[in-house]
Each structure stands twice: as structure tokens, then as C-alpha cells.
Amino acid sequence: MSLPENNSKQSGLRREWAAARVVVIGGFVIAIAVAGYFAYRQEQAQSPAGVPNAMTPHKVDAKLLAQAELAVCSAELIQAKGIGIVPAYGQLATPRLVRGNAPERFICEAATSLTHYFIAADVLCNKLADARCVSVYRIALKDGTLVYQRPE
């Protein structure tokens, strides 16, 4: 056996071992990916409506929601009375909130025996008793007539 022939055999064996390592490592990577896929699919099947378990929304207690809506609407009415647009004898027509066109803006309905008012206000913080936390943006009548808009 001559030396160049031995070198060619050695380099051939190195290539075969490199190919074998690639096949074995690639097989492990594929096996792990398939196992991960099936684990993911199983988690999806167990969660409601295909939502991942970590993303499942929590139910809001209806009583707490009603109390929060009443608190926000009451604060809006107090502010509207404070600026003199809604008369002192005005009351909430409904304690239900409607989301406004801005992220922190909510609309509530107040009424007197003569008319209905739609009060849109920005809720700026959680302390609704603080006058700085509720800023009346706009007040309109039931027919859409604008009676107040906050100066910009």
C-alpha cells in the first residue's frame, strides 16, 4: 500500500463519518420538531376555541362590571352637572357604558323629564371621586344636537 492511496482512504472515511453525523443529528432535530408539533397540537385541542391556555381570557363578574359602569356614569353625570350643562335634577337614564372613539372615552346617557343627554368623557385614572380623573369631552342631546364640547 502506498502512502497516497492511504490518504485517499482516510479522506473518504472522514467524508463518510461527516455524512453519518449530519444524518444522525438531522434525525434528532426532526424527531424533536415532530414531538414539539404534536405537543403543541395537543395543547391547542385542550384549550377552548383553539386559544392557547396562557391566553385564555378571564371572565369578568357581571356584578363587578355593573358596579364599574355605574361608577363611571355617575362620575360623568357629576362632572356634566358641575359645568352647568345637565341640570342639577338630571339623573342617569341607564348605567350602561358605551365605548367612545378614543381609548379612554366612554359615553353614558342621562335624562331629565324633558330631554336625554349623551355624555362622552375621558376617564383618566381610577379615582372617579377626583374631579381630575373624569374630563367631559362632549355632551349631545338625543336628537344629536351638540350642547357642549371641551375646548382643545
Stockholm file with secondary structure:
# STOCKHOLM 1.0

chainA/1-152         MSLPENNSKQSGLRREWAAARVVVIGGFVIAIAVAGYFAYRQEQAQSPAGVPNAMTPHKVDAKLLAQAELAVCSAELIQAKGIGIVPAYGQLATPRLVRGNAPERFICEAATSLTHYFIAADVLCNKLADARCVSVYRIALKDGTLVYQRPE
#=GR chainA/1-152 SS CCHHHHHHHHHHHHHHHHHHHHHHHHHHHHHHHHHHHHHHHHHHHHSGGGCCGGGCCCCCCHHHHHHHHHHHHHHHHHHHHHTTSSCTTCEEEEEEEEECSSTTEEEEEEECSSCEEEEEEEECSSCTTSGGGEEEEEEEETTSCEEEECCC
#=GC SS_cons         CCHHHHHHHHHHHHHHHHHHHHHHHHHHHHHHHHHHHHHHHHHHHHSGGGCCGGGCCCCCCHHHHHHHHHHHHHHHHHHHHHTTSSCTTCEEEEEEEEECSSTTEEEEEEECSSCEEEEEEEECSSCTTSGGGEEEEEEEETTSCEEEECCC
//
